[in-house]
Amino acid sequence: MLDYCKEVLTKVSFDQMLFGKELRKAIRWLKGDELLLFRQWCLDTFGHRYREIIVASFAAVMMK
């Protein structure tokens, strides 16, 4: 599932709104260690472009 989420985000990274939507969907699907790995991958791969969206999307989940 982690690889699938990475693939989807890579394909939609051209559009900010679509990226945010798919990121939030992926966050709901992933659990535990996969979620932590996914967060780091997102920041490493798309942090230069979508850092605010990534941080905000993960903040809601990490607080729970």
C-alpha atoms as an extended CHARMM CRD file, in Angstrom:
* protein
*
        64  EXT
         1         1  MET       CA              0.0000000000        0.0000000000        0.0000000000  PROA      1               0.0000000000
         2         2  LEU       CA              2.8830000000        2.3470000000        0.7440000000  PROA      2               0.0000000000
         3         3  ASP       CA              4.3020000000        1.9630000000       -2.7540000000  PROA      3               0.0000000000
         4         4  TYR       CA              0.8790000000        2.5610000000       -4.2660000000  PROA      4               0.0000000000
         5         5  CYS       CA              0.4460000000        5.7920000000       -2.2760000000  PROA      5               0.0000000000
         6         6  LYS       CA              3.8700000000        6.9990000000       -3.4080000000  PROA      6               0.0000000000
         7         7  GLU       CA              3.0080000000        6.2430000000       -7.0180000000  PROA      7               0.0000000000
         8         8  VAL       CA             -0.2850000000        8.1190000000       -6.8410000000  PROA      8               0.0000000000
         9         9  LEU       CA              1.2760000000       11.2020000000       -5.2440000000  PROA      9               0.0000000000
        10        10  THR       CA              4.0220000000       11.2560000000       -7.8370000000  PROA      10              0.0000000000
        11        11  LYS       CA              1.4340000000       11.1630000000      -10.6300000000  PROA      11              0.0000000000
        12        12  VAL       CA             -0.7060000000       13.9810000000       -9.2020000000  PROA      12              0.0000000000
        13        13  SER       CA              2.1170000000       16.2230000000       -8.0260000000  PROA      13              0.0000000000
        14        14  PHE       CA              1.4790000000       18.6340000000      -10.9060000000  PROA      14              0.0000000000
        15        15  ASP       CA             -1.6910000000       19.9410000000       -9.2010000000  PROA      15              0.0000000000
        16        16  GLN       CA             -1.6930000000       21.3740000000       -5.6690000000  PROA      16              0.0000000000
        17        17  MET       CA             -5.3490000000       20.6250000000       -4.8580000000  PROA      17              0.0000000000
        18        18  LEU       CA             -5.2160000000       17.0950000000       -6.2310000000  PROA      18              0.0000000000
        19        19  PHE       CA             -1.9480000000       16.4780000000       -4.3840000000  PROA      19              0.0000000000
        20        20  GLY       CA             -3.5300000000       17.5490000000       -1.0890000000  PROA      20              0.0000000000
        21        21  LYS       CA             -6.6050000000       15.4130000000       -1.6640000000  PROA      21              0.0000000000
        22        22  GLU       CA             -4.6060000000       12.2840000000       -2.4910000000  PROA      22              0.0000000000
        23        23  LEU       CA             -2.2040000000       12.9270000000        0.3890000000  PROA      23              0.0000000000
        24        24  ARG       CA             -5.0490000000       13.0660000000        2.8990000000  PROA      24              0.0000000000
        25        25  LYS       CA             -6.5340000000        9.8900000000        1.4240000000  PROA      25              0.0000000000
        26        26  ALA       CA             -3.1940000000        8.0740000000        1.6910000000  PROA      26              0.0000000000
        27        27  ILE       CA             -2.7820000000        9.2160000000        5.2980000000  PROA      27              0.0000000000
        28        28  ARG       CA             -6.1340000000        7.6100000000        6.1620000000  PROA      28              0.0000000000
        29        29  TRP       CA             -5.0550000000        4.3100000000        4.5790000000  PROA      29              0.0000000000
        30        30  LEU       CA             -1.6060000000        3.9660000000        6.1120000000  PROA      30              0.0000000000
        31        31  LYS       CA             -0.9360000000        3.0310000000        9.7310000000  PROA      31              0.0000000000
        32        32  GLY       CA              2.0190000000        2.8340000000       12.1140000000  PROA      32              0.0000000000
        33        33  ASP       CA              5.5130000000        2.6060000000       10.6920000000  PROA      33              0.0000000000
        34        34  GLU       CA              4.2770000000        2.9490000000        7.1140000000  PROA      34              0.0000000000
        35        35  LEU       CA              2.7750000000        6.3110000000        7.9790000000  PROA      35              0.0000000000
        36        36  LEU       CA              6.0560000000        7.5510000000        9.4510000000  PROA      36              0.0000000000
        37        37  LEU       CA              8.0120000000        6.3520000000        6.4280000000  PROA      37              0.0000000000
        38        38  PHE       CA              5.4720000000        7.9500000000        4.1160000000  PROA      38              0.0000000000
        39        39  ARG       CA              5.6950000000       11.2830000000        5.9240000000  PROA      39              0.0000000000
        40        40  GLN       CA              9.4650000000       11.3620000000        5.5880000000  PROA      40              0.0000000000
        41        41  TRP       CA              9.2840000000       10.3480000000        1.9330000000  PROA      41              0.0000000000
        42        42  CYS       CA              6.7490000000       13.1170000000        1.2360000000  PROA      42              0.0000000000
        43        43  LEU       CA              8.9430000000       15.7470000000        2.8570000000  PROA      43              0.0000000000
        44        44  ASP       CA             12.0570000000       14.5110000000        1.0550000000  PROA      44              0.0000000000
        45        45  THR       CA             10.3610000000       14.2340000000       -2.3320000000  PROA      45              0.0000000000
        46        46  PHE       CA              7.8560000000       17.1060000000       -2.3620000000  PROA      46              0.0000000000
        47        47  GLY       CA              8.8710000000       19.2730000000        0.6010000000  PROA      47              0.0000000000
        48        48  HSD       CA             10.4030000000       21.9150000000       -1.6330000000  PROA      48              0.0000000000
        49        49  ARG       CA              7.0510000000       22.4430000000       -3.3360000000  PROA      49              0.0000000000
        50        50  TYR       CA              4.2720000000       21.3470000000       -0.9560000000  PROA      50              0.0000000000
        51        51  ARG       CA              5.8240000000       21.5470000000        2.5150000000  PROA      51              0.0000000000
        52        52  GLU       CA              2.8960000000       23.4380000000        4.0650000000  PROA      52              0.0000000000
        53        53  ILE       CA              0.3210000000       20.9780000000        2.7290000000  PROA      53              0.0000000000
        54        54  ILE       CA              2.3540000000       17.9830000000        3.9060000000  PROA      54              0.0000000000
        55        55  VAL       CA              2.9670000000       19.3450000000        7.4050000000  PROA      55              0.0000000000
        56        56  ALA       CA             -0.6660000000       20.3880000000        7.8550000000  PROA      56              0.0000000000
        57        57  SER       CA             -2.0140000000       17.0800000000        6.5680000000  PROA      57              0.0000000000
        58        58  PHE       CA              0.1560000000       14.9940000000        8.8470000000  PROA      58              0.0000000000
        59        59  ALA       CA             -0.3290000000       17.2740000000       11.8720000000  PROA      59              0.0000000000
        60        60  ALA       CA             -3.9550000000       16.2400000000       12.2750000000  PROA      60              0.0000000000
        61        61  VAL       CA             -3.0440000000       12.5440000000       12.2970000000  PROA      61              0.0000000000
        62        62  MET       CA              0.0610000000       12.7990000000       14.4840000000  PROA      62              0.0000000000
        63        63  MET       CA             -1.9000000000       14.5890000000       17.2230000000  PROA      63              0.0000000000
        64        64  LYS       CA             -4.3100000000       11.6670000000       17.6680000000  PROA      64              0.0000000000
